[in-house]
Amino acid sequence: MKKPVVVVTHKLPAVIEVRMKELFDAHLNAADTPMPADEIIAACDGADVLVPTVTDSIDADLIGKLPDSVRLIANFGVGINHIDCAAADARGITVTNTPGVLTDDTADLTIALLVSVPRRLVEGAQLARAGGWKGWRPTFMLGHRVNGKRLGIVGMGRIGQAVAKRARGFDIQVHYHNRNRVHQAIEEELEATWWESLDEMLEHVDLLSIHCPLTPDTTNLMSAERLDRLPPHAVIVNTARGGIIDEDALAERLASGRLAGAGLDVYANEPEIHPKLLELDNVVAVPHLGSATHEGRVAMGEKVVMNVKAFADGHALPDRVLIGVDV
């Protein structure tokens, strides 16, 4: 059987690229430079599968111009807000993603941010490197402990639950808001308290962590009004998608002391970071490192390979994205 022609938009881990070359007629991006829409469309001439990443905008216009040969978009990543799945479905193109494999990596980074912001770790590290440390003093660079605090989780899916599990190790009290309440057994295991109202939950937490997908309903979910519901001592962490938070409002409240701090891994206009956020000592900003482990990226690639292989063999796709279902 003829090998499927697979177009990959970014450089992937070497072991994954080798496997793709073995199994498919893989057209790789050795230069690892971003491919504009017209280049993606041209590269897909005669292709069966497109493998984009979360930084590629696979919108309705691009999908409408793809050659008829393309029948699968096998996304390298979990989030699919950059893909117009409805437009793909209308053209008979199936979309897959890579769920599950980056849960632990993202949860680990979330906890790192939840600890580093209140304890001022990055601020202290920068001071030490700059030679500004003059010795230990009883009142020097005091932060706040996380032990015993209340954590509010927005989105109690795989990653939200993994964060809750880790938070319990710090004796942090877990609260959560989710569109649907999780099973009672999960609540009991995580000792988690459900809030039907996000607005009400925000008023009672010390730490807030965002783990919902970016959709039209969650864009600017954390609006100026909702940020104002948080207590002034609260710290907010976002390892989901930048567009979920109103960054202008966040920067204003962090600068004025109406919020204590923020740990951010994602941004509304990546790779650009809101300049006012970068000016603030109470912001820890890292460059979208949630899944950035060797193990995680290889596991993501293996998921892509499995989905393309299933497609080529005519089998059910293990990670097919269903239109209208959150991931």
SULDA-V292469 format. One record per backbone hydrogen bond with DSSP energy under -0.5 kcal/mol. CO is the residue of the C=O (numbers start at 1). NH is the residue of the N-H. If there is no record, write none. Layout:
co:CO nh:NH
co:CO nh:NH
This chain:
co:4 nh:6
co:4 nh:25
co:5 nh:48
co:5 nh:49
co:6 nh:8
co:6 nh:27
co:7 nh:51
co:13 nh:16
co:13 nh:17
co:14 nh:18
co:15 nh:19
co:16 nh:20
co:17 nh:21
co:18 nh:22
co:19 nh:23
co:20 nh:24
co:24 nh:26
co:25 nh:6
co:26 nh:28
co:27 nh:8
co:28 nh:30
co:29 nh:32
co:34 nh:36
co:36 nh:39
co:36 nh:40
co:37 nh:41
co:38 nh:42
co:39 nh:43
co:40 nh:44
co:42 nh:45
co:44 nh:47
co:48 nh:71
co:48 nh:72
co:49 nh:7
co:50 nh:52
co:50 nh:74
co:51 nh:9
co:52 nh:76
co:53 nh:56
co:56 nh:58
co:57 nh:59
co:58 nh:84
co:59 nh:63
co:60 nh:64
co:61 nh:65
co:62 nh:65
co:62 nh:66
co:63 nh:66
co:67 nh:70
co:71 nh:94
co:72 nh:50
co:72 nh:74
co:73 nh:75
co:73 nh:96
co:75 nh:77
co:76 nh:54
co:77 nh:98
co:80 nh:83
co:82 nh:58
co:83 nh:85
co:84 nh:88
co:85 nh:89
co:86 nh:90
co:87 nh:91
co:88 nh:91
co:88 nh:93
co:89 nh:92
co:92 nh:94
co:94 nh:73
co:95 nh:321
co:96 nh:75
co:99 nh:101
co:100 nh:103
co:102 nh:106
co:103 nh:107
co:104 nh:108
co:105 nh:109
co:106 nh:110
co:107 nh:111
co:108 nh:112
co:109 nh:113
co:110 nh:114
co:111 nh:115
co:112 nh:116
co:113 nh:117
co:114 nh:118
co:115 nh:119
co:116 nh:121
co:117 nh:120
co:118 nh:144
co:120 nh:124
co:121 nh:125
co:122 nh:126
co:123 nh:127
co:124 nh:128
co:125 nh:129
co:126 nh:130
co:127 nh:132
co:128 nh:131
co:132 nh:134
co:137 nh:140
co:139 nh:142
co:146 nh:149
co:149 nh:151
co:149 nh:173
co:150 nh:152
co:150 nh:206
co:150 nh:207
co:151 nh:153
co:151 nh:175
co:152 nh:209
co:153 nh:155
co:153 nh:177
co:154 nh:211
co:157 nh:161
co:158 nh:162
co:159 nh:163
co:160 nh:164
co:161 nh:165
co:162 nh:166
co:163 nh:167
co:164 nh:168
co:165 nh:169
co:166 nh:169
co:167 nh:170
co:167 nh:172
co:168 nh:171
co:170 nh:148
co:171 nh:148
co:173 nh:151
co:174 nh:193
co:175 nh:153
co:176 nh:195
co:177 nh:155
co:183 nh:186
co:183 nh:187
co:184 nh:188
co:185 nh:189
co:186 nh:190
co:187 nh:191
co:187 nh:192
co:191 nh:174
co:192 nh:194
co:193 nh:176
co:196 nh:198
co:197 nh:201
co:198 nh:202
co:199 nh:203
co:200 nh:203
co:201 nh:204
co:202 nh:205
co:202 nh:231
co:205 nh:231
co:206 nh:235
co:207 nh:152
co:208 nh:237
co:209 nh:154
co:210 nh:239
co:213 nh:215
co:215 nh:218
co:215 nh:219
co:218 nh:221
co:221 nh:223
co:222 nh:246
co:223 nh:227
co:224 nh:228
co:226 nh:229
co:226 nh:230
co:227 nh:230
co:231 nh:234
co:234 nh:260
co:234 nh:261
co:235 nh:208
co:236 nh:263
co:237 nh:210
co:238 nh:265
co:238 nh:266
co:241 nh:244
co:242 nh:245
co:243 nh:220
co:244 nh:222
co:245 nh:247
co:246 nh:250
co:247 nh:251
co:248 nh:252
co:249 nh:253
co:250 nh:254
co:251 nh:255
co:252 nh:256
co:253 nh:257
co:253 nh:258
co:253 nh:259
co:261 nh:236
co:262 nh:284
co:263 nh:238
co:264 nh:286
co:265 nh:288
co:267 nh:242
co:267 nh:270
co:269 nh:272
co:272 nh:269
co:274 nh:277
co:274 nh:278
co:275 nh:279
co:277 nh:280
co:280 nh:283
co:282 nh:262
co:283 nh:285
co:284 nh:264
co:284 nh:286
co:286 nh:288
co:289 nh:292
co:291 nh:293
co:293 nh:297
co:294 nh:298
co:295 nh:299
co:296 nh:300
co:297 nh:301
co:298 nh:302
co:299 nh:303
co:300 nh:304
co:301 nh:305
co:302 nh:306
co:303 nh:307
co:304 nh:308
co:305 nh:309
co:306 nh:310
co:307 nh:311
co:308 nh:312
co:309 nh:313
co:310 nh:314
co:310 nh:315
co:311 nh:314
co:317 nh:320
co:319 nh:97
co:320 nh:322
co:321 nh:323
co:322 nh:325
